[in-house]
């Protein structure tokens, strides 16, 4: 896998910073020539994953910007020859990714839940998902979207 472009972001654990991540994903996708539709899928999957990190791995965002209680999220964006790869790294509590249930949209509607489509979005909108806990850099969620 040849890397053509590489960008790293380190953002605080606040929902207001997700916009920076989304814009960076869209810029990288445009640079790589990904279609607008596929770029939007990647953007949504990354946004959902980062929101989940803030909520579930870190237990929600901090209320005081002067006293952050979380080390933040590191996002590695890679444009490779045939794919876009986005890695999200955190030092929060990990979880059993493979054991997480993916709720299909019809089940979601029938259950009348207001939440719960995150895993469906992540798994359906990208071509490959990998999750590791306990790496040197912390927990790592890697999303891959093929260019063709």
N, C-alpha and C positions, 0 to 999 in steps of 0.2 A: 504494500500500500504506500504509494508516493504521496506525501503531503505537499500540496501546492500553496496553501495559506493556513496560518495558525494565529488565532487570537485568544488571549486569556483575559477574562474579567474576574474581578473579585468584588462582590457587592455585599452590602449589609443585608441582614435577614429582615427585610421590610418589603411588604407588598408593593410599595411605591417604586421600588427599584426594578421590578419585573419588566417595566417598560423598556429599560436600557437593554436588558437581556433579549427581549422580543425584537427590538430594533436591530441589534447586532446579528441575531439569527437571520432576519430578513435580508440584511445587507450581505451577509455571507452567501446566502442562497442565491441572491441576485447575481453576485460576482461569479458564482459557480455555474450560472445558467439554468438553475432549477426553474421549472414552470411556476407560475404564480400560485396555482392550486397546490402543488407539492410543497412549495415554500410555506404556504399558510398552514398546511398540515404539520410541518416541522415546527413552526412557530407555536402552534397550539399545544403540541405535545410537550415541548420544552417549558412553556409557560405553566402548564398543568403540573409537570414534574417539579418545577421550582416552588410553586405554591404548596405542593405536598411536602417538600422539604421543610419549608417554613413552618407549616402547620403540624406535621406529624413527627418529623425528625427533631425539630427544635422546640416544639410545643407552642408555636405562635410567635408573632413578632414582638419585639420589645416596645415598650411605651415611651422609653426615654432614649432619645438619640445620643445623649451624652454618655450614657452608661449602657452600651450594648452588652447583652448577656450571652450573645452567640458570636462565634467567630466568622459568620457569614457563609456565603456560597461562592465557590470558585467554579467558573464555567470555562471550559476549553472548547473552542469552536475550530473545527478542522475541515478544510476543503481538500479532499483527496482527489486523485485522478478520476475515480468513478463513484464517489459518495461524499456526503456531508456527515460528519460525526460531531456530536455535541456531548461532552461529558460534564456532568454536574457533580461536584464533590462537596461533601459536608462533613462536619465532625459531630453531628448529632447522633441520637440513638438510631441504629440501623433497624431494618425490619426484614421479615422473610418475604422477599419480593415474589418469589415463585409460588408461594402459598396464597397470595392475594387473589381474591375472587375478581373476575372480570364480569361485571354486570352488563348484559346486552341492553341496548336502548329500550326494547319492548318490556323487559323485566323492570327496568327503571321506571317507565311510565306506569306500569301496573302496580308497582309498589308504592307509588306516590311519594317517593323520597325526593328531597330537594338536593341531595348530594349523592355521589357515588359513581359517576361516570368517568372519573379520572383514569382508572386503569384501562378502561375501554378506549379512551382517547389516546393514551400513550401507546398501547399495544397495536391499535388499528391504524394509526396515522404514520407510523414509521416502519421501516423494513426489518429492523433488528433492535432488540432491547437486551441489555446485559446489566446486571447489578452485582456489585461486590461490596461486602462490608469488611472493615478492618484492614484496608490497604494502608500503605504509609501515608497517603494523602487523605485518608478517611474513607467514608462511604462513597462509592462511585456508581452513578447511574449513567450508562452510555446509550445514546440513541443514534441510530444510523439510518440515513435515507439515501437510497441509491439515486444517482443522477439520471439514469435511463431505465 
